[in-house]
Amino acid sequence: MKRRTSFALALLLPLATLAVPGVALGQAEPDGRYAWDLTEIFPSEQAWSETLEGAVADLDRLEECQGELTASPDTFHRCLALWYDVDRRLTRVATWANMLYDLDTRGPRGQELKRASQQAITTASAATAWIRPAILEAGADRVRALVAAEPRLAEFRQPLEDILRAAPHTLDPGSEKLIAQTGIIRAAGQDIRDVFVNAEFPYPEITLSDGTTVRLDAAAYTQYRALPNRQDRLAVFRAFWQRYGEYTSTLATALNAEIQAHVFQADAHRFDTALEAALFSDNVPTAVYDQLIDDVHAHLPTLHRYLELRERMMGLAELGYEDLYAPIVPDYDRTFTPEQATELTLAAVAPLGPRYVAALGAGLEGGWVDWFPRPGKRSGAYSTTVYGLHPFQLQNFTGLYEEVSTLAHEAGHSMHSFLADAAQPYATSDYPIFIAEVASTLNENLLFHTMLDRAASDDERLFLLGSYLDNLRTTLFRQTMFAEFERAIHERAGAGRPLTGEFLSNLYLELLRTYYGSERGVCAVDPLYAAEWAYIPHFFYNYYVYQYATSVVAAISLAQGILDEAGAADAGTGRRDAFLDMLAAGSSRYAYDMLKDAGVDLATPRPFEAAMAEMNRIMDRMEEILARRASSSPAPAGAS
């Protein structure tokens, strides 16, 4: 098997010496201040290929550990260290290939290298599938005795305890190897979707009211859906979602393949549901997921209050779904440069201490970020990291305030990785999404308070307050709606029923209208927008989105404590330090427990209720400004 796989890799990976520029192969390099330099990771494709081949070759050395893994403390350490070192090198290889592909999804070479790295990881997963069963076969007593006897094994203590916890869901070595070999097949649904929407999707063109013709790709849709002219917004929404609606069968087929893969994994590992399987790795009880959805439904009136306030502020007779991204203050159209966005982000995170600010500033100004959209570049934004190097952020920055917020958000992820990598060995340097989104949304919260403190007018204050509320709409309510959609489609797939485009669109439209109060006349949702599910890449991430909502709840609580502490004389830095310690801990403890230690218990309803109280306080403040404005306006002629 290994020779066969190595031969296949050799066919895919000729030892070319093609240099890797700061953007995709064959593409002109932009200003280096605003683009990645991927030669930091590998100086050439040859170096990348040699690292990949070396890691795959070391799988033979790992095979020699089979049968003697736990024979002695020294052997146990040697084999575990090699296992994680292979993982580290293959992760670096895959990160480089994925980043290269994301910079130009049109190029066939980027696709080839990405697939080659996926194949290598699948090969490694299959070749090492015996390790977890071997650890379980040795038993908890033996494993813990070995760790106690060898100090060098301390860095593996938490991963080993996690393996022991998974005993009921770990199969025999042969079965685990067989499942691991399906990895590249299980990735097919997401791969098909990514190639289609990023490289081949026929995005529509429209002409705006000012005569400008625009091509509505994902980045342009995000920009133009916020236009102040309502007829332009309607045109953007209708053209974009009509085009997506034409391809729901294709995209449903890709999503069905992905969800069926999740169900297969759950069934194979003896979980009752795909939800239980997805949350098990982070040791999060499924009750957290279900309670989130119940809590949001109980507080839909709070969302509806905001939507009605938005309708009044925009002067609309009826609020529509296409109005939810437009500026809430029509004449507030400030935009930002990357330098301004960087300065604001650094000012916002000042309560986290000078070391945090200095490290982030050096990164944002020193090549961590690929800033601007380009043809073929992946849409959206993310942060990834290379252990031992530094984080990298992908942005598609056009200057909107929400993209400044996105920069602060991704900076939270980057600094989480930066601190964890500095404090942890590779084995515990990563961290689950359940806690990752706390670091990012806390930064967004701090940015909001900084912007509000600097606001020079009521229009700006109203815009910021409204943007904060809409962030709660999109993270607490919209992401929970996504989570409910995701739970429903997994349950349908788990029952052996296919996911068709028609079913997905009908389900999504029903949820949209429930959440946005269409039956109550709160917000009208055109049936055309039922195709929005096909635009959301997170549905391919296996119960990912609920963590945005739980994280913003936790972030509100943590940020308020840090700001209160920073604003009080002689208050110390205990809350800030507890938060930073949580980030630096990586995965050395379970995320749920780390949040509790930092002061947030998501097993109780209190954090969610506190978030709703904050949302209502923001609306109270907005209404006070509006009332003050109305009372200071000149009285109509003839009024007494």
N, C-alpha and C positions, 0 to 999 in steps of 0.2 A: 504493500500500500504506500509506504513512504517513497519507494523508488519511483513508483508510478506517478505520484503527486509531484515529486521533484522533477521528473521528466516533463510533466505538463507545465510546471513553472518555468523551466528552461526555455520552452517554446514561446512563452509569453514575455520573457524578460531577456532579450538580447542585451549584452553588456555594452550598451551605447554610452557615449561620453557627451551626450547632449546636455549643455549647461541649463540650469533651471533659473529663469529670471524671476523678478518679483511678482510677475503675473503668469498667466497660463503660457504653455509652450507655444511659440510662434506668434505671440501677441506683443505689440509694442509696449514697452515699460512706461508707466506713468511716473509722475514725480515721486521719488522714493520716500518723501515725507508722508505720503498718503497711501502707500501700498506695502504689502508684505514683501519681505525678501526671504523666499523659501530656501535659499542657500544656507541660511542659518541652521536649518534642520539637516539637509544633505547638500553638499556642494555640487553634486551632479547626479544624474540618473544612475550612473555606474555605482556610485557610493550607496545609493538607495538599494539597488539590486544586490550588491554585495552584502549589505546588512540583512536583507530579507533572506538571501540564500544561507547566510551564516546561522540565522536563527532557526531556519528549517533543518539545517544539518545538525544542529544541537539537539533536535528531537531524538536522534539516535542515542545520544548520551543519556537523555532522560529515560529512554527505554531500558537502559541498563539498570536503572533504579527499580524497575518492576520486580517485585518479589523480595526486595530487601529495603524498601522505603523506610520502614520503622525498625530496622534491625538494631540501630544504635543511634544515640543522639547526633554523632558526627555525620553519619549517613543521612539521617533525616534532614539536617541542616543543608548539607551539600545538595541534595535533590530538590528541596524546596527553593533554595537560592537560585538554582539553575532554572527551575520552572518559572519563577517570577522574572528572571532575567530574559528568558525567551519572550515572555509576555510583554515586557518593557520594550524590547526591540521591535516586535511585531506591531505594537501599538504605535510606536514612532513611525514605522513604515506606513501603516494605514492612515495615520493622521496626515502625513505628507501627501499621500495619494489623494485623500479626500479633499484636502485644501486645494491642491492643484486642479482637481476636477471642478471644484466649486467656483474657481476663478474663471473658468470657461467650460461650461457644460457641453459646448458644441463640439469640442475637439475629441476625435476618436482615441488619441493617445492617452488623454486623461482618463477616459472610460476604461481603457485596457489596464492601466496601472491600478486603478481603483479595484477592478475585478480581480486582478492578480493578488492584491493585498487581502481581499476577502477570501480568496481561495487559500492563501497561506494561513490565515487565521482559522479557517475551517479545518485545514490539514492539522494544525497544531491542536485544535480542540479535540479532534478525533484521536490524535496520537497521545494525548494526555488525559483522555477521558477515564483512564483507570485510576488516576491519582486520588480523586475524592472517594470512590468506593474502597480503595486500599486503606485510606485513613479511617474510614468508618469501620472497616473490618478489624483494624487494630483496636478500636474501641476508645472511648473517652478516657478511661483510666490510663491506658498505655500512652496515649498522645500527651496528656497533661503531665505524666511523669517524664517524658522525653523533654518537654519544654522546660520543666523545672530543673532538669539536669544539665541543660545546655543554654547558657546566657544568650548566645547568638540567635536562638530560636524565639526570643522575646518579641521580635518585630513581626513574627507570624502568628502570635497568640490570638488576636482577634479574628483573622481569616480562618484559623483552624477551629475556633469555637463556632464560627458561622457554618463551617462544613459539618461539624458535629450536630448542630441544630437541624441541618437538612437531612438527617438520616432517614426519616420516613418517606422522603421524596427523592432519594438517590437509588438508582438501579444498579444492577451488576455491571462490571466493566464492559462487557460486550454490548449490552444494551445502551449504555451511555455513549460508547464509541459510535454506534449506529446512529443515534440521535444527533450527535455532534456532526456527523458527516452530512446531515441534511441541512446544515447551516446556510450554505450558499443558495439552496433551493428555497428555504424559508425567507431569504432576503429578496426574492425575485419580485414580489408585489411592490415593495417600496422602490426598488431599482427601476421598474417599469414606469411607475408614477413619476419619479424624479426626472428621468430622461425625457418623458413626454412633456411635462409641464414646463421644464426649464429649457429644453432644446428644440422641441418640435411642435409645441402647441401653437395653433394659429391665432394668436391674440388679435382682437379686433382693433380697427382704427375708427375714431370719431372726429368730427369737427365741432369745436366748442363755439360758444356764442361770439367770441372775439375773432373767429375765423381760423384759429390755430387747429391744426390737425395733429392728433396725438395717437400713438400706438399704445394700447392699454395692456402692457405686460404687467406682471405682479407689482413691480416697483412703481410704475406709473399709476396703476389703480390705487395703490396706497396714497399716492400724492394727490390725484385728481378727485378722489371721492370726498375730499375735504374742501372742494371749491366753494366759495361763498354764494355763487349763483346757483339757485336751486334747479333750474332747468338743465344746467350743465351736470349737476350731480345726478339727476335722473337719467340723463343720457349715458353717463359713465356706468351707473349701476345696471341699466337695462342692457347695454351692449356687452358688458363684461359677463353678466350672469346668463344672458341668452347664449353666449358662446360656450360657457361652461356647461350649460344645460344640453348642448348638442353632443357632449362627450361624456355624459354621466354613465353610459353603459360601459365604456372603456375603463373609466376611472373606478367604477364599481367593481369591475372584474379584478383590477389591481388590489383594491381594498379588501375584497372578499378573500383573495389569496393570502393577504397579510393576516387577517383575522383568523382564518382557518389555521394558519401556522401557529398563532397564539393558543388556539384551542388544542391543537395537537400537542404542543409542548406541555400544557397543563394536564391533559389526559395521560400522557406518557409518564409524567412524574407524580401521578396519583394525587392530584389536587381536585377538589370538588368543582371548582370553577376557574376560569381564566383570570378572574379578578383576584382570587386568593393566590394564585400562582404569581401574578405580577407584583403583588404587594409583599409577598413572602420574603423576597430578597432583601428588602429594607426593614423587615420585621415590623411592618405597619399592619395593625388589625383592619380587616375589611369594614368593621363598624365605623372607622374614621371616614371612609369613602361614602358609605350609605348615609351617615349622619350629616355630612356636608350637603348632600343633595336635599335631605329633609329640611335642614336649616335654611337653605336658600329658598326653597318653596315657602317656608313659613315667613320669610322676610321679603317676598316679592313686592308687597306694598311699598317698601322703602325704595326699591328700584323704580317703581311706577311713580312715586313722588318726584324722583329726579327727572324722569322722562317728561312729566307734566311741567316741571319747572323749565326744562330745556325748551319745550314747545312755546311757553310764554315768553322766554327771553329771545327766542328767534323770531317771534311775531308770526307764528304759523297758525293757520286755522286747524290744521291736522298734522301731527308729527308722523313722518314715515321712516321706515328703516334706513332709507337713503339719507336721512338728515342727521344720523347719529355721529358722523365723523366731521361735520362742518364746524367751524369755529362758533362757540356759543356767544361770543361777542363779535358781531359781523365785521367791525372795522379794525379788529386786532389781527394784524397780519405779519407780525415780526418773524423774521427768519434769522438763522444763526450760521456762522462759519464754523468749521472744525475747531479753530482756535478758541472761539467763544464757547463752544460746547465743552471743550476741555477745561477751560477756566471755571465754568459753572459747576462742572462735575467735581473738580478738586475743591472748590469752596464748599460744596454741599457735604462732602465727606470729612470735612475738618473735625467734626466731633469724634471721629474715629481715631484721631491722634496723628501726630506729625510723621511717624514712620509709615503709616498707611498712606498718607497723602504723598509723601516723597516717592514711595515705590510706585504708586499708580501714576503720578505725574511723569516719572521717568519712562514708564511703559507707553503711555498714550502719546508721548512726544518722541518715542524712540523705536517705532516700528511694530508695536503690537497690533496696530489697526490697519486693515485695508478698507478705506473709507467709502469710496464712491461706486455707484452702480455703473456697469459696463455691459455691452451686449454679450449675452451668454453667461454672465455671472449669476450665480445662485441668488435668489431673492431672500429677503429677510435678514436676520442677524443672528450671530451666535458667538460664543467664546469657547475655544478649545485650548489645550495646553500640551506642551511637550515636556515631560519630566526631565529635570536637569537643565532646561533652557529657560523658557518663559511662556506665558499665555499668548494666544493670538485671537484677535477679534475680527470677525467679518461684519461689516456694516454696509448699508446702502443709503448713504447720507445725502439728503437733498436740502437740509436746512430747516425742516419743520421742528417745532417744539417737541413733538412726540418722538422725534429721532434724537434729540438731546436726552430725553428720558430713556430712550433705548440705549444710548451710550452709557448713561449712569447704571442702567440695569446690567448690561454686559460687563461693565467694569466691576460690578459686584461679584460676578462669576470669576472674572480674571483674578481678582484679589483673593478670592476664596482659594483658587488653585495655587496662586503664588504663595500664600501663607501655609497652606497644607503641604506643598512640595518642600518648602523650606524646613518645616518642622517634622515631617514624617518620612520614613523609608518608603520606597516604592509600593510595598505591599499594602500600606494603609494611607497612601497619598490621595487616592480618589475618594469620592463621597457621593452619596445618593442624591437624586434630584429632589427628594423629599425635603432635604435641608439646603440644597443648592439654591433654590428659588427664594429662600429667606434672605440670603446674602444679597441677591440682586434686587428684590423688591424693597428691601430696607434702604438701599441706595436711592431708589426712585422716591421713596418717602422723604428722605433727607433733601433731595433736590427740590421737591415741592416746597418745603419749608424755606429753603434758601431763596427760591424765586419769589415766594410770597413776601418775604422780608424786604426784597429789593423792589417790589412792585411800585411804580410811580403814579398809578392812576387806578380808579375804580374799575375801568375797563380791563386793565391788566389783571387786577385782583379777581374780577369775575371770570376772566379767561382761565386763570390758574386754578381757582376753586372748581370751576366747571371741568377742567382737564383732570383734576384729582378725582372728582366724582366719576368721570368717565373711565378713568383707570380702574376704579372699583367696579364699575359696570363690566369692564372687559375682563378683569381678573377674578373677581368674586362671582359674578353672575354669568357672564358669557362662558368662561372656562368651565364653570360647573354645568352649564347647559351642554357643553361639549362632553363633559364627563358622563352626564346622563345618557347622551347619545351613544357614547362608547360602551357603556354598560349594556344598553339595549341591543346593540349590534353583536356584542360578544355572546349575550344570552341567546340570541336567535341562531348564531352560528353554532353555539354549543348544543342547541337542540336539533342540529342537523339540517337547518334551513338556510338556503343561499341568500346572499345579500345582493339584490338587484338594484339597478339605478332607480327604478320606480319606488321600491320599498324605502331606500335610503332617503330619497327626496321627500317622500310623504312623511316619514318619521321626523326628518329635520324641520320641515315646515310646521308640523304640529308643535314641536318644542319651541321654535321661534315665536309662534303666536302665543303660546302659553307664557313664556318668560316675558315677552314684551307687551302683554296685556291687550292683544288685538281685540279680543271679545269684549273687553271693557272700554274700548275706544281710546286706549292709551297711546298705542303706536301701530300704525298700519303696516302690514307685511305683505308685499306683493308675492303671489305664488311663484313668480320668476326667480325669487331669491332662494327657493328650495334647493337650488344647486350649490349653495355655498359650502355644503359639506365636502364637495369634491375639491375645494380650494385649500382645505385645512390639512397640512402635512402631518400634524401631530396625531391624527387618528392612526397613523402607521407606527406609533412609538410605544404601543402596549401600555395603556393606562398611565399616561404621562401627565395629561393636562390637569387632573384634579389637584396636583401639587402646586400649580400656580395659585389656586384659591387658598389652600391651607397655608401656603407660604406667605401670602399677603396678609392673612390674619395674624400670623406670628410676627411678621415684620412690623405691622402697626404697633403691636404691643412693645416689641423690643426698641423700635425707633423712639417711641414716646419716652421710654425709660432713659435712653441715652441722651435725648435732648433735655429732659428735665434735669438730669445729672449735670450736663454741660452748662446749663444756665443757672445753676445754684452755686453760691459761694461755698467753698470748702466741702463740696459733696463727694470728692474723690472720683475715682474712675472705675468703680467696681462693676457697673453694668456694662460699660464699654469693654472692659477687660474680659468679662464673662462671654460677651459676644465674640470678641476676637479669638479667645481661647477655643470657642466652639468651631470657628473657621479653621484654625490651625490643627484641630484634632483630626481632620480628614475623615477616615472611616475607622479610626481606632476605637470608637464606641458606636452604638446604634444611634441614629439620628433622632429618633423620638426621645430617647433618654437625654441626649445632649440639649435638645430644646427645653426639656423640663428643667435641666440644671441651669439653663440660661434664664429661666423664669416664665416659660410658656408651656402650659399643659394642654395639648390639643385634644385630649380625651374628654375635656369638659366643654360645655357650650359657652363658657365665659369669654374666651378670646373672640369668638364669632360675634357674640352680642356686643362686645366692646367695639368691634369694627363697624357694626351697624350704628352704634351710638355716635361714633366719629363721623360716619356718613351723614347722619341727621344733623350734627352740629355744623358741618360744612354747609349744608343746605340752609340752616338757620342763618348763618353768616351771609350767605348770598342774598337771602330774602331781606335781611336788614339793609344791605347796600341798595337793593332795588327800592325798598320803601323810602330810604333817605333820599334817593334820587328823585322819586316821584313827588315827595313832599317839597323839594326845593325847586321843582319845575314851575314856571309861571302858570297861574290859574287861567283857564279858558276865558275868553271874553264873555262878560255877562254873569260870571260866577260871583256869588256873594261871599 
